[in-house]
């Protein structure tokens, strides 16, 4: 056991050194992949970690996310990298966790409790008869007082400027003292580099040291995926029961409470179906067939799209409310289920209207991140409706919805990270410049990976007189736009020439190849 603790602590130390070597003054690219390979290797070597199929799947997903950072190097791929890393770490130390949300929370608890986990593991280190346990016993007595002093020093500094001045002077002198000592022994090292190493040490420790409290995992194990009928005792009343009773009087105490809820549900779904039927009929007749843009058609299409999506989310919430418990087992609930399924179908039709609205917007105004975001959210709504249908039809719990939707969302996040969205937006808009009213100021503000396509199609980029940007307000907006593009190309060339091999990524390499920087 002691040898395992020694090896894990040594792995954290090596991880901190590797972190400061990989990321010091470097961009996030190839270095992330190398760091991930190290974390994956240590996790799978660790005998305390069970190598389950679930862990291998999420480990492979994280490795794919790291590769996508090198290939696409987009903000989305970097965000996917961090999310996949936290999920992998959460599942690695909590094998019985079933949802990505709990795994994410478990990883955050690990990061927050790094000092406690580090002390626990370091206290087990021994070299022969020598061990660090007595030393950490001493730290235990001073840790909380130090935290308390730091906390109240910050508070008093915020309340009193004179106190803040003295506190700043003391901290500055302490920093200079340690910096002088460091420079005396190691002239080439800097305080900033030491802090960077300490951050890497803490981060690696948080990812590798397991959170020793398994209460979160145990709490999730009590959640069931299949609904069961609960027969409440006469005296058993929940807090929710008392809140509803305040507004409903003795309605809940009657013998026919379940039947009353059923009748309320039927009336609600009949009314909502009729309301949505009217809206869908209007959309089908005015939007689906024979739509002709007129007037402020941009505002007409944009208006209400977000509201429609919000209404779909609320529709799923209403269905979940009525089918949350014993109403699923009511013998006359077939009518209510049929009405709920009808409303789901109508909401699916509403999603088609959202797709059509956004499609018209893209057809006449081109692609943007927001318009792509609407399409993605509509796809998520379809998946949400499908899982809600399964929940009602198969009598599943809300926990089941969280489990299934979480896994699907994560899979879609990985899938969407494989697409180079900035390049796709620029290519589509410039290829349809004759039919699409493109915004050149938006296109020239996208990431540096789009620079070769913008440079190739300079003749297609024309400023719009209706744009309110600063470039459009100058006397010669077209020259200003080209000057802005030239400046961005110059900034890229300067940055690329200073970048090391750890910052290598495919998109930068392709851009540099186009501008002849790789020779």
C-alpha positions in Angstrom: 0.0 0.0 0.0 2.9 2.3 0.9 4.7 1.6 -2.4 1.5 2.4 -4.3 1.2 5.8 -2.5 4.9 6.5 -3.2 4.5 5.8 -6.9 1.3 7.8 -7.2 2.9 10.8 -5.4 6.0 10.5 -7.7 3.6 10.5 -10.7 2.0 13.7 -9.5 5.5 15.3 -9.1 6.5 14.2 -12.6 3.1 15.4 -13.9 3.8 18.9 -12.4 7.2 19.0 -14.1 5.7 17.8 -17.4 2.9 20.5 -17.1 5.3 23.4 -16.7 7.5 22.0 -19.5 4.6 21.6 -21.9 2.5 24.7 -21.2 4.9 27.5 -20.1 4.4 30.3 -22.6 2.9 27.9 -25.2 -0.5 27.8 -26.9 -2.9 24.9 -26.3 -2.3 22.4 -29.1 0.0 19.3 -29.2 1.0 19.8 -25.6 -2.6 19.0 -24.5 -2.4 15.6 -26.3 1.0 14.8 -24.6 -0.4 15.7 -21.2 -3.5 13.6 -21.7 -1.4 10.6 -22.8 0.5 10.9 -19.5 -2.7 11.1 -17.4 -4.3 8.2 -19.2 -1.1 6.1 -18.8 -0.9 6.8 -15.1 -4.6 6.2 -14.5 -4.5 2.8 -16.3 -1.3 1.8 -14.6 -2.8 2.6 -11.1 -3.8 -0.7 -9.6 -6.5 1.0 -7.5 -8.4 2.0 -10.6 -10.8 -0.6 -12.0 -10.3 -0.9 -15.8 -14.0 -1.2 -16.7 -15.5 -1.0 -20.2 -17.0 2.4 -19.2 -13.6 3.7 -18.2 -12.1 2.6 -21.5 -14.9 4.3 -23.5 -14.5 7.6 -21.7 -10.7 7.3 -21.9 -10.9 6.8 -25.6 -13.3 9.7 -25.9 -10.9 12.0 -24.0 -8.0 10.9 -26.2 -10.2 11.7 -29.3 -10.9 15.1 -27.9 -7.2 15.8 -27.4 -6.5 14.7 -31.0 -9.3 17.1 -32.2 -7.5 20.0 -30.4 -4.4 19.3 -32.5 -6.4 18.8 -35.7 -9.1 21.6 -35.5 -7.7 23.8 -32.7 -11.0 25.5 -32.1 -12.6 26.9 -29.0 -15.2 24.1 -29.2 -12.6 21.4 -29.4 -10.7 22.9 -26.4 -14.0 23.1 -24.4 -14.7 19.4 -25.3 -11.2 18.5 -24.2 -11.8 19.9 -20.7 -15.2 18.4 -20.4 -14.0 14.9 -21.5 -11.1 15.1 -19.1 -13.3 15.8 -16.1 -15.7 13.0 -17.1 -12.8 10.5 -17.5 -11.4 11.5 -14.1 -14.8 11.3 -12.5 -15.6 7.8 -13.8 -12.0 6.6 -13.2 -12.3 7.1 -9.4 -16.1 6.5 -9.1 -16.8 3.3 -11.2 -20.4 3.0 -10.1 -21.4 6.4 -11.2 -23.9 6.2 -14.1 -24.5 9.8 -15.4 -22.0 12.3 -16.8 -23.5 15.0 -14.5 -22.5 13.1 -11.4 -19.1 12.3 -12.9 -18.5 16.0 -13.6 -19.5 16.9 -10.0 -17.2 14.2 -8.6 -14.3 15.6 -10.6 -15.0 19.1 -9.3 -15.0 17.7 -5.8 -11.6 16.1 -6.4 -10.2 19.5 -7.6 -11.6 21.4 -4.6 -10.3 18.8 -2.1 -6.7 18.6 -3.6 -5.0 19.8 -0.4 -6.8 17.2 1.8 -6.2 14.4 -0.7 -2.5 15.4 -1.2 -1.9 15.4 2.6 -3.6 12.0 2.9 -1.4 10.4 0.2 1.8 12.2 1.2 1.4 11.1 4.8 1.7 7.5 3.6 5.0 8.0 1.9 7.9 6.2 3.5 11.6 5.7 2.7 12.8 2.9 4.9 12.0 3.8 8.5 11.5 7.5 7.6 8.0 8.7 6.8 6.3 12.1 6.5 3.3 11.5 8.8 4.6 13.5 11.8 5.3 16.4 9.5 1.8 16.4 8.1 0.4 16.2 11.6 2.0 19.5 12.3 0.6 21.0 9.1 -2.8 19.9 10.1 -2.7 22.2 13.2 -1.6 25.3 11.2 -3.6 24.8 7.9 -7.0 26.0 9.1 -5.5 29.0 11.0 -3.5 30.1 7.9 -6.6 29.8 5.7 -8.6 31.9 8.3 -5.8 34.6 8.4 -5.7 34.8 4.6 -9.5 35.1 4.4 -9.9 37.8 7.0 -6.8 39.7 5.6 -8.6 40.0 2.3 -11.8 41.2 4.0 -10.0 43.8 6.1 -8.0 45.0 3.1 -11.3 45.5 1.1 -12.7 47.5 4.1 -9.7 49.7 4.9 -7.3 51.2 2.4 -4.6 51.9 5.0 -4.7 48.2 6.1 -4.6 47.1 2.5 -1.5 49.3 1.9 0.3 47.7 4.8 -0.8 44.2 3.8 0.4 44.7 0.2 3.8 46.0 1.5 4.2 42.9 3.7 3.3 40.5 0.9 5.6 42.4 -1.6 8.6 42.2 0.8 7.9 38.5 1.5 7.8 37.9 -2.3 11.0 39.8 -2.9 12.7 37.9 0.0 11.9 34.5 -1.5 12.8 35.8 -5.0 16.2 36.9 -3.8 16.8 33.5 -2.3 15.7 31.8 -5.4 17.9 34.0 -7.7 20.9 33.4 -5.3 20.7 29.6 -5.9 19.0 29.4 -9.3 19.7 32.5 -11.4 17.7 31.3 -14.4 14.5 30.5 -12.6 11.7 32.9 -11.9 8.9 33.2 -9.4 6.3 33.0 -12.2 7.8 29.7 -13.4 7.7 28.3 -9.9 4.0 29.4 -9.5 3.3 27.8 -12.9 4.9 24.5 -11.7 2.9 24.6 -8.4 -0.3 25.1 -10.4 0.6 22.1 -12.6 1.4 20.1 -9.5 -2.0 20.9 -7.9 -3.9 20.3 -11.1 -2.2 16.9 -11.7 -2.8 16.0 -8.1 -6.4 16.8 -8.4 -6.7 14.6 -11.5 -4.8 11.6 -10.1 -5.6 11.6 -6.4 -9.0 9.9 -5.7 -11.5 11.8 -3.6 -11.8 9.5 -0.6 -15.4 10.3 0.3 -17.7 8.1 -1.8 -21.0 9.6 -0.5 -21.8 11.1 -3.9 -21.4 7.7 -5.6 -23.6 6.1 -2.9 -26.2 8.7 -3.2 -26.5 8.1 -7.0 -26.8 4.4 -6.5 -30.2 5.0 -4.7 -31.6 6.5 -7.9 -33.7 4.1 -10.0 -34.2 4.1 -13.8 -37.6 2.3 -13.6 -40.7 3.8 -12.0 -42.4 1.8 -9.3 -45.7 2.5 -7.7 -45.3 3.9 -4.2 -48.1 3.4 -1.7 -47.8 6.2 0.9 -48.8 5.6 4.4 -51.6 7.9 5.7 -49.3 9.9 7.9 -46.4 10.2 5.4 -46.4 13.7 3.9 -43.5 15.3 2.0 -42.6 19.0 2.1 -44.0 19.3 -1.5 -47.3 17.9 -0.2 -47.5 20.6 2.5 -46.7 23.4 -0.1 -49.4 22.2 -2.5 -51.8 21.7 0.4 -51.5 25.4 1.3 -53.0 26.4 -2.1 -55.3 23.4 -2.7 -56.9 23.0 0.7 -58.3 19.5 1.3 -58.0 18.5 -2.4 -55.1 16.2 -1.7 -56.7 14.6 1.3 -59.6 13.2 -0.7 -59.6 9.5 -1.7 -59.9 10.5 -5.4 -56.7 12.7 -5.5 -55.1 10.6 -8.2 -58.3 10.8 -10.3 -58.4 14.5 -9.8 -54.8 14.9 -11.0 -55.7 12.7 -14.0 -58.7 15.0 -14.9 -56.5 18.1 -14.6 -53.9 16.5 -16.9 -56.5 15.6 -19.5 -58.0 19.1 -19.5 -54.5 20.7 -19.7 -53.3 18.5 -22.6 -56.6 19.0 -24.5 -56.3 22.8 -24.2 -52.5 22.8 -25.0 -53.0 20.5 -28.0 -55.7 22.8 -29.4 -53.5 25.9 -28.8 -50.4 24.3 -30.5 -52.6 23.0 -33.3 -53.5 26.6 -34.2 -49.9 27.7 -34.1 -48.7 24.8 -36.3 -51.5 25.4 -38.8 -50.4 29.0 -39.1 -46.8 27.9 -39.6 -47.6 25.2 -42.1 -49.8 27.5 -44.3 -47.5 30.6 -44.1 -44.0 29.3 -43.6 -43.8 25.7 -44.9 -45.4 26.3 -48.3 -45.1 29.3 -50.6 -43.1 31.5 -48.2 -42.0 34.7 -49.9 -39.8 37.2 -48.1 -41.1 40.7 -47.8 -40.5 43.8 -45.7 -38.4 43.1 -42.7 -38.2 39.4 -43.4 -35.0 39.0 -41.3 -36.8 40.3 -38.2 -39.8 38.2 -39.1 -37.8 35.0 -39.2 -35.7 35.8 -36.2 -38.6 36.9 -34.1 -39.9 34.1 -31.8 -37.3 31.4 -32.7 -35.8 31.5 -29.2 -39.3 31.6 -27.7 -40.4 28.6 -29.8 -37.4 26.6 -28.5 -38.1 27.6 -24.9 -41.7 26.5 -25.4 -40.5 23.1 -26.5 -38.4 22.7 -23.4 -41.3 23.8 -21.2 -43.6 21.3 -23.0 -41.2 18.5 -22.0 -41.3 19.9 -18.4 -45.1 19.7 -18.3 -45.1 16.1 -19.5 -42.5 15.2 -16.9 -44.6 16.8 -14.2 -47.8 14.8 -15.0 -45.9 11.5 -15.5 -43.6 11.8 -12.5 -45.2 9.2 -10.2 -48.3 7.1 -9.6 -50.3 8.6 -12.5 -48.2 6.3 -14.7 -50.0 3.3 -13.1 -53.5 4.7 -13.1 -55.8 2.2 -14.9 -57.5 5.0 -17.0 -54.3 6.8 -18.0 -54.4 5.6 -21.6 -56.3 8.8 -22.7 -53.8 11.0 -20.9 -50.9 9.1 -22.6 -52.5 9.5 -26.0 -53.0 13.3 -25.4 -49.3 13.5 -24.2 -48.1 11.6 -27.3 -50.1 13.9 -29.5 -48.6 16.9 -27.9 -45.1 15.5 -28.4 -45.9 15.0 -32.1 -47.1 18.6 -32.4 -43.9 19.8 -30.7 -41.9 17.8 -33.2 -43.8 19.7 -36.0 -42.9 22.9 -34.1 -39.2 21.9 -34.3 -39.6 21.4 -38.1 -40.9 25.0 -38.2 -37.7 26.1 -36.3 -35.6 24.3 -38.8 -37.4 26.0 -41.7 -37.1 29.4 -40.2 -33.4 29.0 -39.6 -33.0 27.5 -43.1 -34.5 30.6 -44.7 -32.3 32.8 -42.5 -29.2 30.9 -43.7 -30.4 30.9 -47.3 -30.7 34.7 -47.4 -28.1 35.8 -44.8 -25.5 33.1 -44.7 -24.1 30.9 -42.0 -23.1 32.2 -38.5 -22.3 30.6 -35.2 -25.7 31.6 -33.8 -27.7 30.1 -36.7 -25.7 26.9 -36.4 -26.4 27.0 -32.7 -30.2 27.2 -33.3 -29.9 24.0 -35.5 -27.9 22.2 -32.8 -30.4 23.2 -30.1 -33.3 22.0 -32.3 -31.6 18.6 -32.7 -31.2 18.4 -28.9 -34.9 19.2 -28.6 -35.7 16.2 -30.9 -33.5 14.0 -28.8 -35.2 15.3 -25.6 -38.7 14.6 -27.0 -37.7 11.1 -28.0 -36.3 10.3 -24.6 -39.4 11.8 -22.9 -41.5 9.5 -25.1 -39.5 6.5 -23.9 -39.9 7.8 -20.3 -43.7 7.9 -20.6 -44.1 4.7 -22.8 -41.7 2.6 -20.7 -42.5 4.2 -17.3 -39.0 5.4 -16.7 -37.7 7.8 -14.1 -36.3 11.3 -14.6 -32.9 9.9 -13.6 -33.2 7.7 -16.7 -33.6 10.9 -18.8 -30.6 12.5 -17.3 -28.5 9.4 -17.9 -29.5 8.9 -21.5 -29.5 12.5 -22.5 -26.2 13.2 -20.8 -24.5 10.4 -22.8 -26.1 11.5 -26.1 -25.2 15.2 -25.5 -21.5 14.2 -24.8 -21.4 12.0 -28.0 -22.8 15.0 -30.0 -20.3 17.3 -28.4 -17.5 15.1 -29.7 -19.1 14.8 -33.1 -19.5 18.5 -33.5 -15.9 19.1 -32.4 -14.8 17.1 -35.5 -16.1 19.9 -37.7 -14.1 23.0 -38.4 -17.0 25.5 -38.0 -15.1 28.7 -38.8 -13.8 27.4 -42.1 -17.2 25.9 -42.9 -18.9 29.3 -42.3 -16.4 31.2 -44.5 -16.4 28.6 -47.3 -20.2 28.5 -47.4 -20.7 32.2 -47.4 -18.0 33.0 -49.9 -19.3 30.2 -52.3 -22.8 31.6 -52.1 -21.8 35.3 -52.2 -24.1 36.0 -55.2 -27.2 34.7 -53.3 -26.3 35.5 -49.7 -26.1 38.9 -48.1 -22.8 38.2 -46.3 -21.4 40.3 -43.5 -17.7 40.8 -44.4 -16.9 42.2 -41.0 -18.1 39.1 -39.3 -16.2 36.8 -41.7 -12.9 38.7 -41.2 -13.3 38.5 -37.4 -13.2 34.7 -37.3 -10.2 32.6 -36.3 -6.8 32.7 -38.0 -7.5 29.3 -39.7 -9.9 31.1 -42.1 -7.2 33.5 -43.4 -6.2 31.5 -46.5 -9.8 31.4 -47.7 -10.3 35.0 -47.0 -7.1 35.9 -48.8 -8.0 33.8 -51.8 -11.4 35.4 -52.1 -10.6 39.1 -51.5 -12.6 40.1 -54.6 -15.8 38.6 -53.0 -15.4 40.5 -49.8 -17.2 43.9 -50.0 -18.2 46.1 -47.1 -21.9 46.7 -46.5 -23.2 50.3 -46.2 -25.8 49.1 -43.6 -23.2 47.8 -41.1 -22.5 49.8 -37.9 -19.0 48.5 -37.3 -16.1 50.9 -37.0 -14.6 49.8 -40.3 -17.8 50.7 -42.1 -17.7 54.3 -40.8 -14.4 55.3 -42.4 -14.2 57.1 -45.7 -13.0 54.1 -47.7 -14.4 51.0 -46.0 -13.2 48.6 -48.6 -9.6 49.6 -48.2 -10.0 49.6 -44.5 -11.4 46.1 -44.6 -8.5 44.8 -46.7 -6.1 46.6 -44.4 -7.6 44.9 -41.4 -7.2 41.5 -43.2 -3.6 42.3 -44.0 -2.9 43.2 -40.4 -4.4 39.9 -39.2 -2.2 38.0 -41.7 0.8 39.9 -40.4 -0.1 39.1 -36.8 -0.4 35.4 -37.6 3.0 35.3 -39.4 4.7 37.0 -36.4 3.0 34.7 -33.9 3.7 31.5 -35.9 7.4 32.3 -36.3 7.7 32.6 -32.5 5.7 29.4 -31.7 7.5 26.2 -30.6 6.8 22.6 -31.5 4.6 22.2 -28.4 2.1 24.7 -29.9 1.9 22.8 -33.2 -1.5 22.1 -34.6 -2.7 21.2 -38.1 -4.7 24.4 -38.7 -1.8 26.7 -38.0 0.4 24.5 -40.1 -2.0 24.6 -43.1 -2.3 28.4 -42.8 1.5 28.8 -42.6 1.8 26.5 -45.6 -0.5 28.7 -47.6 1.6 31.8 -46.8 4.9 30.0 -47.4 6.1 30.0 -43.8 7.0 26.3 -43.6 9.9 26.5 -46.1 
